[in-house]
């Protein structure tokens, strides 16, 4: 039978109930990184952008056409040759164009090597750059708003926004392009969230926290997901496509990568000190600019 060892700690009362440890984190309020992504796109179609794309990234759509190919009528011979090459390899661009691909001439002889072609797609959030547009750089924070009778919204703040005179006011609407986002009123602003800020979220439905994928690989996959309607968790990031945020438990053991913000019953911001003591932040905060 194993022996129990008593620790000789003069300030420890064995009858005292010890609170669970709550890990304190420092919010990441650093503004760094490029203002926009490196690829500069041409905005030739309203709501769309055109970018030169490597052949290895080409794909076929459900109709057997090259997905997003821009103006194939300008060189039908090249388009058909590319499409047939993709078909030979089941639509796998990496396999189809593993070897240099030559543009066919009208007489059937091989012409110059083609490395990229123009592909178009819907714009998300872009910034003007070098005569064209580019995808936004890193997201610095989100600004959380609450519209009476309509729920919670967030406005993403990017590196490029930190040098502007005014902060953006358009809040994400799930699965909608930026022009269809909701214009927010200053009076509806609650607080800003940076990565590693502590929040309390509550919902009508259970919020499911899943075991971290890295822990699953280490053999902890049998641990069940946790179901609660309220969580105290750290904010990790946001997704402008789905209007969702990602959160994780203080010990990084469980996470929810896609928590819809709009339908939450409540979201509150907390501050936590180095000893793990936390208290709710008074709202509304003053919406901080960067200039």
C-alpha positions as CSV (number, residue, x, y, z in Angstrom):
1,X,0.0,0.0,0.0
2,X,1.5,3.4,-1.1
3,X,2.6,5.7,1.7
4,X,1.2,9.2,2.0
5,X,3.8,11.9,2.5
6,X,2.9,15.0,4.5
7,X,4.5,18.2,3.1
8,X,6.0,20.5,5.8
9,X,4.6,23.8,4.5
10,X,4.2,26.3,7.4
11,X,1.7,28.6,5.5
12,X,-0.5,25.8,4.2
13,X,-3.7,24.9,6.0
14,X,-4.7,21.3,5.0
15,X,-8.3,22.1,5.8
16,X,-8.4,25.0,3.4
17,X,-10.2,24.5,0.1
18,X,-7.7,25.3,-2.7
19,X,-9.1,27.0,-5.8
20,X,-8.2,25.5,-9.2
21,X,-5.4,27.3,-10.9
22,X,-6.5,29.7,-13.7
23,X,-3.7,30.5,-16.2
24,X,-3.2,34.2,-16.7
25,X,-2.3,35.4,-20.2
26,X,-1.1,38.7,-21.6
27,X,-3.3,40.1,-24.4
28,X,-1.5,40.6,-27.7
29,X,-1.9,44.2,-28.5
30,X,1.1,44.5,-30.8
31,X,0.6,45.9,-34.2
32,X,3.0,44.2,-36.6
33,X,3.2,42.7,-40.0
34,X,2.5,43.9,-43.6
35,X,-0.5,46.1,-44.3
36,X,-1.5,43.8,-47.1
37,X,-0.6,40.5,-48.7
38,X,2.2,40.3,-51.3
39,X,0.0,39.4,-54.3
40,X,-1.3,42.4,-56.1
41,X,-4.6,41.8,-58.0
42,X,-6.3,43.6,-60.8
43,X,-9.9,44.7,-60.0
44,X,-11.3,44.5,-63.5
45,X,-14.8,43.2,-62.5
46,X,-16.9,44.9,-59.8
47,X,-16.9,42.7,-56.7
48,X,-14.2,40.5,-58.2
49,X,-10.4,40.5,-58.5
50,X,-8.1,39.0,-61.1
51,X,-4.8,37.4,-60.2
52,X,-2.2,35.5,-62.1
53,X,-2.2,32.0,-60.8
54,X,0.3,29.1,-61.2
55,X,-0.9,26.3,-63.4
56,X,-0.4,23.8,-60.6
57,X,-3.2,25.6,-58.7
58,X,-5.8,25.2,-61.4
59,X,-8.9,23.1,-60.8
60,X,-11.9,21.9,-62.7
61,X,-15.4,22.8,-61.7
62,X,-18.4,20.4,-61.7
63,X,-19.0,21.1,-65.4
64,X,-15.4,20.2,-66.3
65,X,-14.4,23.8,-66.9
66,X,-11.4,25.5,-65.4
67,X,-12.6,27.1,-62.2
68,X,-12.5,30.9,-62.3
69,X,-10.6,31.1,-65.6
70,X,-10.6,34.7,-66.7
71,X,-11.7,35.4,-70.4
72,X,-10.9,32.1,-72.0
73,X,-12.2,33.4,-75.3
74,X,-9.1,35.6,-75.6
75,X,-7.0,32.5,-76.3
76,X,-9.3,29.5,-76.8
77,X,-6.5,27.3,-78.0
78,X,-4.6,27.7,-74.8
79,X,-7.7,27.3,-72.6
80,X,-8.7,24.0,-74.3
81,X,-5.1,22.7,-74.1
82,X,-5.0,23.5,-70.3
83,X,-8.5,21.9,-69.8
84,X,-7.6,18.7,-71.6
85,X,-4.3,18.4,-69.6
86,X,-6.3,18.8,-66.4
87,X,-8.8,16.1,-67.5
88,X,-6.0,13.7,-68.2
89,X,-4.9,13.9,-64.5
90,X,-8.4,13.9,-62.9
91,X,-8.4,17.7,-62.4
92,X,-5.2,17.6,-60.3
93,X,-3.2,20.7,-61.3
94,X,-0.1,19.6,-59.4
95,X,0.1,16.4,-61.4
96,X,-1.1,17.8,-64.7
97,X,1.5,20.5,-64.7
98,X,4.4,18.9,-62.9
99,X,6.4,19.3,-66.2
100,X,6.7,22.5,-68.2
101,X,3.6,23.2,-70.2
102,X,4.0,24.8,-73.7
103,X,1.4,27.1,-75.2
104,X,0.2,25.4,-78.4
105,X,0.6,27.2,-81.7
106,X,-2.0,27.1,-84.5
107,X,0.1,24.7,-86.5
108,X,0.2,22.3,-83.6
109,X,3.8,22.9,-82.6
110,X,4.7,23.8,-79.0
111,X,5.1,27.5,-78.3
112,X,6.6,29.2,-75.2
113,X,6.3,27.8,-71.7
114,X,3.2,29.0,-69.8
115,X,3.7,29.3,-66.0
116,X,0.6,31.3,-65.0
117,X,-2.8,32.3,-66.2
118,X,-5.4,34.8,-65.0
119,X,-8.0,33.5,-62.5
120,X,-10.8,35.6,-60.9
121,X,-12.6,35.3,-57.7
122,X,-14.8,37.3,-55.3
123,X,-13.3,40.0,-53.2
124,X,-13.4,39.7,-49.5
125,X,-11.6,42.6,-47.7
126,X,-8.9,44.3,-49.7
127,X,-6.8,47.4,-49.7
128,X,-5.5,49.5,-52.6
129,X,-1.9,48.7,-53.4
130,X,0.4,49.6,-56.3
131,X,-2.4,50.4,-58.8
132,X,-4.3,47.3,-57.9
133,X,-5.7,45.6,-54.8
134,X,-4.3,43.1,-52.3
135,X,-5.8,41.0,-49.5
136,X,-5.6,42.6,-46.1
137,X,-2.7,41.8,-43.9
138,X,-3.0,40.5,-40.3
139,X,-6.1,41.2,-38.2
140,X,-5.0,43.3,-35.2
141,X,-8.3,43.0,-33.2
142,X,-12.0,43.0,-33.5
143,X,-14.4,45.7,-32.2
144,X,-17.5,44.2,-30.7
145,X,-20.9,46.0,-31.1
146,X,-24.4,45.1,-29.9
147,X,-27.4,46.3,-31.9
148,X,-30.6,46.4,-29.9
149,X,-32.9,43.6,-31.0
150,X,-30.4,42.4,-33.6
151,X,-27.6,40.8,-31.6
152,X,-23.8,41.0,-31.5
153,X,-21.5,42.1,-34.4
154,X,-17.8,42.6,-34.8
155,X,-15.8,45.0,-37.0
156,X,-12.4,43.5,-38.0
157,X,-9.5,45.9,-37.6
158,X,-6.5,45.1,-39.8
159,X,-2.9,46.5,-39.9
160,X,-3.9,48.8,-42.8
161,X,-6.6,50.3,-40.7
162,X,-4.1,51.5,-38.0
163,X,-2.8,54.3,-40.3
164,X,-6.2,55.6,-41.4
165,X,-7.9,58.7,-40.0
166,X,-11.1,56.8,-39.0
167,X,-11.7,53.3,-37.9
168,X,-13.9,51.1,-40.1
169,X,-17.6,50.9,-39.1
170,X,-18.8,47.9,-41.2
171,X,-19.4,44.8,-39.2
172,X,-19.2,41.3,-40.6
173,X,-22.4,39.6,-41.8
174,X,-21.8,35.9,-42.2
175,X,-21.4,34.6,-45.8
176,X,-21.9,38.1,-47.3
177,X,-19.4,40.3,-49.2
178,X,-18.1,43.4,-47.6
179,X,-20.5,45.7,-49.4
180,X,-23.3,43.9,-47.7
181,X,-21.9,44.2,-44.2
182,X,-23.8,46.1,-41.5
183,X,-22.9,49.8,-40.8
184,X,-22.5,50.1,-37.0
185,X,-23.3,53.1,-34.8
186,X,-20.7,54.4,-32.4
187,X,-23.3,54.2,-29.6
188,X,-23.5,50.4,-30.1
189,X,-19.8,49.8,-29.4
190,X,-19.0,47.6,-26.4
191,X,-15.3,46.7,-26.4
192,X,-12.3,45.7,-28.4
193,X,-10.9,42.1,-28.3
194,X,-7.2,41.3,-29.0
195,X,-5.9,37.8,-29.1
196,X,-5.6,36.4,-25.6
197,X,-8.3,38.6,-24.1
198,X,-10.5,36.8,-21.6
199,X,-14.2,36.6,-22.3
200,X,-17.3,35.1,-20.7
201,X,-19.8,33.8,-23.4
202,X,-23.2,32.4,-22.9
203,X,-25.7,30.8,-25.3
204,X,-29.2,29.2,-25.4
205,X,-27.6,26.1,-26.9
206,X,-24.7,24.2,-25.6
207,X,-21.3,25.5,-26.6
208,X,-19.1,22.5,-27.4
209,X,-15.4,22.6,-26.5
210,X,-13.4,20.0,-28.3
211,X,-10.2,18.5,-27.1
212,X,-7.2,20.1,-28.8
213,X,-6.0,18.2,-31.9
214,X,-2.4,18.1,-30.7
215,X,-3.6,16.3,-27.5
216,X,-5.6,13.9,-29.5
217,X,-2.5,12.8,-31.4
218,X,-0.8,12.3,-28.1
219,X,-3.3,9.6,-27.1
220,X,-5.9,11.6,-25.2
221,X,-8.6,11.1,-27.9
222,X,-10.9,9.2,-25.5
223,X,-11.6,12.3,-23.5
224,X,-15.1,13.6,-24.4
225,X,-15.9,17.0,-25.6
226,X,-17.3,19.4,-23.0
227,X,-20.8,20.8,-23.3
228,X,-21.8,24.0,-21.4
229,X,-24.0,27.0,-22.1
230,X,-21.5,29.3,-20.5
231,X,-17.7,29.5,-20.7
232,X,-14.9,31.6,-19.4
233,X,-12.3,31.4,-22.1
234,X,-9.6,33.2,-24.0
235,X,-10.4,34.8,-27.4
236,X,-8.1,33.5,-30.1
237,X,-9.3,35.0,-33.4
238,X,-12.2,35.7,-35.8
239,X,-13.4,34.5,-39.2
240,X,-14.9,37.2,-41.5
241,X,-16.5,34.5,-43.8
242,X,-18.6,32.9,-41.0
243,X,-18.9,35.8,-38.6
244,X,-17.6,33.5,-35.9
245,X,-14.8,33.7,-33.3
246,X,-12.6,31.1,-31.9
247,X,-12.0,30.6,-28.2
248,X,-10.0,28.2,-26.0
249,X,-9.8,27.2,-22.3
250,X,-7.2,28.9,-20.1
251,X,-5.0,25.8,-20.2
252,X,-5.3,25.4,-24.0
253,X,-6.7,21.9,-23.6
254,X,-10.1,22.5,-25.2
255,X,-11.2,24.9,-27.9
256,X,-14.2,25.9,-30.1
257,X,-12.9,27.3,-33.5
258,X,-16.2,28.5,-34.8
259,X,-18.5,30.2,-32.2
260,X,-21.2,32.3,-33.9
261,X,-21.1,35.8,-32.3
262,X,-24.4,37.2,-33.4
263,X,-26.7,34.7,-31.7
264,X,-24.9,34.6,-28.3
265,X,-27.0,35.6,-25.3
266,X,-24.1,37.5,-24.0
267,X,-20.4,38.1,-24.4
268,X,-18.4,40.0,-21.7
269,X,-14.8,41.0,-21.5
270,X,-12.7,40.4,-18.5
271,X,-9.2,41.5,-17.3
272,X,-7.0,38.9,-15.5
273,X,-4.1,39.6,-13.3
274,X,-0.8,37.6,-13.1
275,X,-2.3,35.5,-10.2
276,X,-5.3,34.5,-12.2
277,X,-7.8,36.8,-10.5
278,X,-10.2,38.3,-13.0
279,X,-12.9,40.9,-13.1
280,X,-15.4,42.2,-15.7
281,X,-14.5,45.3,-17.8
282,X,-16.9,48.2,-17.6
283,X,-18.7,48.9,-20.8
284,X,-18.7,50.7,-23.1
285,X,-14.9,51.0,-23.4
286,X,-13.6,54.0,-25.2
287,X,-12.9,52.8,-28.8
288,X,-9.2,53.4,-29.2
289,X,-7.7,54.6,-32.4
290,X,-4.0,54.2,-33.4
291,X,-3.2,57.8,-34.2
